[in-house]
């Protein structure tokens, strides 16, 4: 990728910096070093650094590797909205998948969501779930 080191056009540069900042914040939040990211993704550490500084383009394969490692949707990494959250994009993905289910399967998913919410509430109140006493 020889053209990765060419100066980025102004619009590309702003997008690359925004993506780099988002990747860096995620990495730091997760307590990962650039070396750890490099080892887990196969992307050289120097490239991770250049990407985080907005100095290097990211290809689709690399972006997918970052998203998998950080457990966020690729669409969130690329979102231009500074206030965007990974939850918003995950919810949109869930909605698309949910629509393809049968009405019976949708009902089961809704029941499971109710179960998870009740379990979370019980844990927060200090009551362990059944079978964990």
C-alpha positions as CSV (number, residue, x, y, z in Angstrom):
1,X,0.0,0.0,0.0
2,X,2.5,2.6,-1.1
3,X,-0.3,5.3,-1.5
4,X,-1.0,5.0,2.2
5,X,1.8,7.3,3.0
6,X,0.7,10.0,0.5
7,X,-0.8,13.0,2.1
8,X,-4.6,12.6,2.5
9,X,-6.9,15.0,0.7
10,X,-8.5,17.5,3.1
11,X,-11.8,15.7,3.3
12,X,-10.1,12.3,3.5
13,X,-7.7,13.7,6.2
14,X,-10.6,14.9,8.4
15,X,-12.3,11.5,8.1
16,X,-9.1,9.6,8.8
17,X,-8.4,11.8,11.8
18,X,-12.0,11.2,13.1
19,X,-11.6,7.4,12.6
20,X,-8.2,7.4,14.2
21,X,-9.4,9.3,17.2
22,X,-12.3,6.9,17.7
23,X,-10.0,3.9,17.4
24,X,-7.5,5.4,19.8
25,X,-10.2,6.2,22.4
26,X,-11.6,2.7,22.1
27,X,-8.2,1.1,22.5
28,X,-7.3,3.2,25.5
29,X,-10.8,2.6,27.1
30,X,-10.3,-1.1,26.7
31,X,-6.8,-0.8,28.3
32,X,-5.0,-2.2,25.2
33,X,-1.6,-1.1,24.0
34,X,-0.9,-0.5,20.3
35,X,1.4,-3.6,20.5
36,X,-1.4,-5.8,21.8
37,X,-3.7,-4.5,19.0
38,X,-1.0,-5.2,16.5
39,X,-0.5,-8.8,17.8
40,X,-4.3,-9.5,17.8
41,X,-5.0,-8.0,14.4
42,X,-1.8,-8.7,12.4
43,X,-1.6,-5.0,11.6
44,X,2.0,-3.7,12.3
45,X,2.2,-1.5,15.4
46,X,3.6,1.4,13.4
47,X,0.6,1.2,11.2
48,X,-1.8,1.2,14.2
49,X,0.0,4.4,15.4
50,X,-0.3,6.0,12.0
51,X,-4.0,5.1,11.7
52,X,-4.7,6.5,15.1
53,X,-3.0,9.7,14.2
54,X,-5.0,9.9,11.0
55,X,-1.9,9.6,8.8
56,X,-2.7,6.3,7.1
57,X,-5.8,5.0,5.3
58,X,-7.5,2.0,6.7
59,X,-8.6,-0.7,4.3
60,X,-11.8,-2.8,4.7
61,X,-10.0,-5.8,6.0
62,X,-8.2,-3.8,8.7
63,X,-11.4,-2.0,9.7
64,X,-13.1,-5.3,10.2
65,X,-10.2,-6.5,12.3
66,X,-10.5,-3.4,14.5
67,X,-14.2,-3.8,14.8
68,X,-13.9,-7.5,15.8
69,X,-11.2,-6.8,18.4
70,X,-13.0,-3.8,19.9
71,X,-16.4,-5.6,19.6
72,X,-18.2,-2.6,17.9
73,X,-20.0,-2.4,14.5
74,X,-17.9,-1.2,11.6
75,X,-20.7,1.3,10.8
76,X,-20.1,3.0,14.1
77,X,-16.4,3.3,13.5
78,X,-17.2,5.1,10.2
79,X,-20.0,7.3,11.5
80,X,-19.3,11.0,11.0
81,X,-21.5,11.9,13.9
82,X,-19.2,12.7,16.8
83,X,-22.1,11.9,19.2
84,X,-22.8,8.5,17.6
85,X,-22.7,5.5,19.9
86,X,-21.9,1.9,19.2
87,X,-25.3,1.0,20.8
88,X,-27.2,2.9,18.2
89,X,-25.5,1.0,15.4
90,X,-25.9,-2.3,17.2
91,X,-29.6,-1.6,17.6
92,X,-30.0,-0.8,13.9
93,X,-28.3,-4.1,13.0
94,X,-30.5,-6.0,15.5
95,X,-33.6,-4.4,14.0
96,X,-32.7,-5.5,10.5
97,X,-32.1,-9.0,11.7
98,X,-35.2,-9.1,13.8
99,X,-37.4,-8.1,10.8
100,X,-36.3,-11.3,9.0
101,X,-37.6,-13.5,11.8
102,X,-41.0,-15.2,11.8
103,X,-43.6,-13.7,14.2
104,X,-43.1,-16.7,16.5
105,X,-39.4,-16.2,16.6
106,X,-39.9,-12.5,17.3
107,X,-42.1,-13.4,20.2
108,X,-39.4,-15.7,21.6
109,X,-36.8,-12.9,21.3
110,X,-39.1,-10.5,23.1
111,X,-39.7,-13.1,25.9
112,X,-35.9,-13.6,26.2
113,X,-35.4,-9.8,26.4
114,X,-38.0,-9.7,29.2
115,X,-36.2,-12.6,31.0
116,X,-32.8,-10.8,30.7
117,X,-34.3,-7.5,32.0
118,X,-35.8,-9.3,35.0
119,X,-32.6,-11.2,35.7
120,X,-30.6,-7.9,35.6
121,X,-33.1,-6.3,38.0
122,X,-32.8,-9.2,40.4
123,X,-29.0,-9.1,40.3
124,X,-29.1,-5.3,41.0
125,X,-31.4,-5.9,44.0
126,X,-29.0,-8.5,45.3
127,X,-31.1,-11.5,44.5
128,X,-29.1,-14.2,42.7
129,X,-30.8,-16.0,39.8
130,X,-32.5,-19.3,40.4
131,X,-30.0,-22.2,40.7
132,X,-27.2,-19.8,41.9
133,X,-28.0,-19.7,45.6
